[in-house]
């Protein structure tokens, strides 16, 4: 940590051990160093991870913007409209809403989303120059 650019920056917050493993291995696959891994906290006290606001994913400052761009692009990949106009969503019937609620409560299924995201990215996408990762 001799240089200013060697400081560590939180680029994301995760709430589960599996999400931390996926996020850190994804970043490491692109050559980004993930430091200060809170593995003991996540594995031994998973309920505390949500209570304290999640566990941070930290990278060196010189790689922070690249990591933020990668995570935003990974999250955005499934939600982009590829071609054509978006489909018109039809309102659900009462029976469909009750079935979805029943499945969500009793089997943790259905289309209802959890009350929080499993990963929060800290930053916005910015274009990078030609420098290396």
CORPE-V264866 format. One record per residue. RES is the residue in one small letter. PSI is psi in degrees with one decimal (NA if undefined). Layout:
BEGIN
res = <RES/RES>
psi = <PSI/PSI>
END
This chain:
BEGIN
res = <x/x/x/x/x/x/x/x/x/x/x/x/x/x/x/x/x/x/x/x/x/x/x/x/x/x/x/x/x/x/x/x/x/x/x/x/x/x/x/x/x/x/x/x/x/x/x/x/x/x/x/x/x/x/x/x/x/x/x/x/x/x/x/x/x/x/x/x/x/x/x/x/x/x/x/x/x/x/x/x/x/x/x/x/x/x/x/x/x/x/x/x/x/x/x/x/x/x/x/x/x/x/x/x/x/x/x/x/x/x/x/x/x/x/x/x/x/x/x/x/x/x/x/x/x/x/x/x/x/x/x/x/x>
psi = <46.4/-26.1/161.1/-38.1/0.2/4.4/156.1/144.8/139.4/118.8/-19.1/160.4/131.9/161.9/-8.5/159.2/-38.2/-38.2/-35.3/-42.4/-43.3/-45.5/-47.2/-39.8/-32.8/-46.0/-41.0/-29.9/-26.1/10.6/14.2/133.1/122.4/121.6/166.0/53.3/121.2/51.8/-39.8/-42.2/-47.3/-42.6/-39.7/-30.9/67.9/-29.6/-26.9/-26.2/-43.6/-34.1/-34.1/7.4/19.2/171.1/137.9/148.8/112.9/138.8/161.9/148.6/-32.7/-18.2/2.9/-47.7/-35.5/-42.4/-42.8/-44.3/-43.9/-43.8/-39.4/-41.6/-35.1/-40.0/-34.3/-19.7/-36.8/-16.9/-4.8/145.4/117.7/-50.5/156.1/-177.1/152.9/149.1/145.6/125.7/128.6/142.4/145.5/148.8/165.2/-40.8/-40.0/-39.8/-41.8/-41.2/-43.2/-42.4/-43.2/-46.2/-39.4/-40.8/-43.9/-28.6/5.6/43.9/-162.6/-175.3/-4.7/134.6/152.2/162.5/-9.6/159.1/153.2/-13.1/133.6/126.1/130.4/96.3/176.4/155.4/133.6/142.6/139.2/157.8/-158.1/8.7/157.7/164.9/NA>
END
